Structures are given as C-alpha cells and as structure tokens.
Amino acid sequence: MRDHLVDTAARLFYENGTHAVGVDEVVRRSGMAKASLYRWFPSKDDLILAVLQRRDDDFWQRWDAEAAAHPDDPRAELDAQLGWIEELATRDGYRGCAFVNTAAEFDPGKVDIRGRCLQHERELGRRLRELTQRLGVADSALLADQLHIAIVGAFAVGGIYPSDGPAARLRQLAHRLMAVCPESAAHG
C-alpha cells in the first residue's frame, strides 16, 4: 500500500508539481482511503520526502548498475553513465529533474525538502569527483564540476527541447571536456 501511494504521488507531483497536487488527489488516484495515506505519511511533506527518496534510490540504483558493468574502465563508465542520463533527459514526457523542480517550489526556509534535493545534487557531485579522479586527468575536480553543470543543464532543457535538442549532446560535450584536460603527472 505504501509503495502504491508513493508511486501515485510521484507521478502526480512530477506531472503537475507538488503544490498543485493535494493529498485528496493522491488518495483519489490511488484508490485508497485518506486514513491509509495518513497512517504512512502524517503530513504531505512526509509524502514528498518519500517520493524524493524513491527517485533518489532509483537514480543511484541505475548509476550503480552502470558502475558495476565497467569496474576497470572509468572512461567507459563515464560514457555509460552519461548515456543513460542523456536518454532520461530526452525521453518523451520528460519534464525536468524532479529534485530541481521540487526545490524550486519551496522557499529556502523549507529546509527538509530543499535539503533532501540538495543531498541528491551533492551525491551526484561526489560520485562525479570519484569517477573523474579515476580518469587520471590533471584537474579532475574541475572536470567533475563541469560535468555536473552539464548534467543539470541537460536535465533542465531536456523537457523543453525535442529529443534532438542540447540534452542529446551530453556525451559529446563530455568527450570534448575530457579532450582538453591534460593527464596528471601520476598517470602521464
């Protein structure tokens, strides 16, 4: 029951925004009683946080699967990571990054929800820094930051442009960024 509520809320929040969807609509669309929703989620904020957690788990599960498929080849891993991200950002019905969209709906004082969105972005930055360090380029932290900006940009414009827009060139941009990064002395 809990998973069904989270799935329903995730779809509705993504399609319409968290503020535009009330708990009554989640209850109606899920076919469950309001008491069931409140048993699992005492407040709408709790439901929003559960949706963000689900999205976070799904995102990192996909990331981890790609990492496991390329344990000894960081360039192939990076290309694979950017490949599925590019596909995500250019799929039909894509409406932007759920974390950025959700954070944009709340004032900075809404620390729990905005903080959860920031946690996702920080984890993306951490994973990119770890991956770019394995590439053996001189300024792996700068490359990680550039890739992070490119990914967030792809997520931002992916839902605006058709599938052949800028988000479809994420891997191409990453290859250009890597081409201009000199190798570090330790790897060169």
C-alpha positions as CSV (number, residue, x, y, z in Angstrom):
1,M,0.0,0.0,0.0
2,R,2.8,2.4,0.9
3,D,4.6,1.8,-2.4
4,H,1.4,2.3,-4.3
5,L,0.8,5.7,-2.6
6,V,4.4,6.8,-3.3
7,D,4.1,5.7,-6.9
8,T,0.9,7.6,-7.4
9,A,2.2,10.7,-5.7
10,A,5.5,10.5,-7.6
11,R,3.6,10.5,-10.9
12,L,1.2,13.3,-9.9
13,F,3.9,15.5,-8.4
14,Y,6.1,15.1,-11.4
15,E,3.3,15.8,-13.9
16,N,1.7,18.7,-12.0
17,G,4.1,20.0,-9.3
18,T,4.0,19.2,-5.6
19,H,2.0,22.4,-4.7
20,A,-0.7,21.8,-7.3
21,V,-1.5,18.3,-6.1
22,G,-3.3,17.9,-2.8
23,V,-3.4,14.7,-0.7
24,D,-7.1,14.3,-1.7
25,E,-6.0,13.9,-5.3
26,V,-3.3,11.4,-4.3
27,V,-5.9,9.5,-2.3
28,R,-8.5,9.6,-5.2
29,R,-6.0,8.5,-7.9
30,S,-4.5,5.7,-5.7
31,G,-7.9,4.4,-4.8
32,M,-7.0,4.2,-1.1
33,A,-8.6,5.8,1.9
34,K,-7.2,9.0,3.3
35,A,-6.7,7.3,6.6
36,S,-4.3,4.9,4.8
37,L,-2.3,7.8,3.4
38,Y,-2.0,9.5,6.8
39,R,-1.1,6.2,8.5
40,W,2.0,6.0,6.3
41,F,2.6,9.8,5.9
42,P,1.4,12.1,8.7
43,S,1.9,15.1,6.5
44,K,2.1,16.0,2.8
45,D,5.8,16.9,3.4
46,D,6.4,13.3,4.6
47,L,4.9,12.1,1.3
48,I,7.0,14.5,-0.7
49,L,10.1,13.3,1.1
50,A,9.2,9.6,0.4
51,V,8.8,10.4,-3.3
52,L,12.2,12.1,-3.3
53,Q,13.7,9.2,-1.6
54,R,12.2,6.8,-4.1
55,R,13.5,8.9,-7.0
56,D,16.9,9.1,-5.4
57,D,17.0,5.3,-4.8
58,D,16.0,4.6,-8.4
59,F,18.6,7.1,-9.8
60,W,21.5,5.6,-7.8
61,Q,20.5,2.1,-8.5
62,R,20.8,2.8,-12.2
63,W,24.2,4.6,-11.6
64,D,25.5,1.7,-9.5
65,A,24.5,-0.8,-12.2
66,E,26.4,1.1,-14.8
67,A,29.4,1.4,-12.5
68,A,29.4,-2.4,-11.9
69,A,29.3,-3.0,-15.6
70,H,32.6,-1.0,-16.1
71,P,34.6,-1.6,-12.9
72,D,38.1,-1.2,-14.5
73,D,37.3,1.3,-17.3
74,P,36.4,4.8,-16.0
75,R,36.1,6.3,-19.5
76,A,33.6,3.6,-20.5
77,E,31.8,4.0,-17.2
78,L,31.5,7.8,-17.7
79,D,30.2,7.3,-21.2
80,A,27.7,4.7,-20.0
81,Q,26.5,7.0,-17.1
82,L,26.1,10.0,-19.4
83,G,24.4,7.7,-22.0
84,W,21.5,6.7,-19.7
85,I,21.3,10.3,-18.3
86,E,21.1,11.6,-21.9
87,E,18.3,9.1,-22.6
88,L,16.4,10.0,-19.5
89,A,16.6,13.8,-20.3
90,T,15.4,13.3,-23.8
91,R,12.6,10.7,-23.3
92,D,9.0,11.6,-24.3
93,G,7.2,13.2,-21.4
94,Y,10.4,14.4,-19.6
95,R,9.6,17.4,-17.5
96,G,13.0,18.2,-15.9
97,C,14.8,17.0,-12.9
98,A,12.4,16.1,-10.1
99,F,14.8,17.3,-7.5
100,V,15.4,20.7,-9.1
101,N,11.7,21.1,-9.9
102,T,10.7,20.2,-6.3
103,A,13.3,22.5,-4.7
104,A,12.1,25.4,-7.0
105,E,8.6,25.1,-5.5
106,F,9.7,25.7,-1.9
107,D,11.2,28.7,-0.1
108,P,14.7,28.3,1.3
109,G,13.2,28.1,4.8
110,K,11.7,24.7,3.8
111,V,14.9,23.0,5.0
112,D,13.8,19.4,5.0
113,I,12.5,19.2,1.4
114,R,15.1,21.6,-0.2
115,G,17.8,19.9,1.9
116,R,16.8,16.5,0.5
117,C,17.0,17.9,-3.0
118,L,20.4,19.3,-2.3
119,Q,21.6,16.0,-0.8
120,H,20.9,14.4,-4.2
121,E,22.9,17.0,-6.0
122,R,25.8,16.7,-3.6
123,E,25.8,13.0,-4.1
124,L,26.0,13.5,-7.9
125,G,28.9,15.8,-7.4
126,R,30.7,13.3,-5.1
127,R,30.2,10.5,-7.5
128,L,31.4,12.5,-10.4
129,R,34.5,13.6,-8.5
130,E,35.3,10.0,-7.6
131,L,34.8,8.9,-11.3
132,T,36.9,11.7,-12.8
133,Q,39.7,11.0,-10.3
134,R,39.9,7.6,-11.8
135,L,40.3,9.1,-15.3
136,G,43.7,10.3,-14.4
137,V,43.2,13.9,-15.7
138,A,45.2,16.8,-14.1
139,D,42.2,18.7,-12.7
140,S,39.6,16.0,-12.0
141,A,37.7,18.2,-9.6
142,L,37.2,20.9,-12.3
143,L,36.1,18.3,-14.8
144,A,33.6,16.8,-12.3
145,D,32.1,20.3,-11.7
146,Q,31.9,20.9,-15.4
147,L,30.2,17.5,-15.9
148,H,27.8,18.2,-13.0
149,I,26.8,21.5,-14.6
150,A,26.4,19.8,-18.0
151,I,24.2,17.1,-16.5
152,V,22.0,19.6,-14.6
153,G,21.7,21.6,-17.8
154,A,20.7,18.6,-19.8
155,F,18.0,17.8,-17.2
156,A,16.8,21.5,-17.3
157,V,16.5,21.7,-21.1
158,G,15.6,18.1,-21.8
159,G,11.9,18.6,-21.2
160,I,11.8,21.8,-23.3
161,Y,13.5,20.8,-26.5
162,P,12.6,17.8,-28.6
163,S,14.8,14.7,-28.4
164,D,17.4,16.3,-30.7
165,G,18.0,19.3,-28.5
166,P,21.1,20.2,-26.4
167,A,20.5,17.4,-23.9
168,A,21.1,14.9,-26.7
169,R,24.6,16.1,-26.9
170,L,25.6,15.5,-23.3
171,R,28.1,12.7,-24.1
172,Q,29.6,14.7,-27.0
173,L,30.2,17.6,-24.6
174,A,31.8,15.3,-22.0
175,H,34.2,13.9,-24.7
176,R,35.2,17.5,-25.6
177,L,35.8,18.4,-22.0
178,M,37.9,15.3,-21.4
179,A,39.9,16.0,-24.6
180,V,41.1,19.4,-23.3
181,C,42.0,18.0,-19.9
182,P,45.7,17.1,-19.7
183,E,46.6,13.9,-18.0
184,S,48.0,14.2,-14.5
185,A,51.7,13.6,-13.9
186,A,50.8,10.4,-11.9
187,H,49.0,8.9,-14.9
188,G,51.0,10.6,-17.8
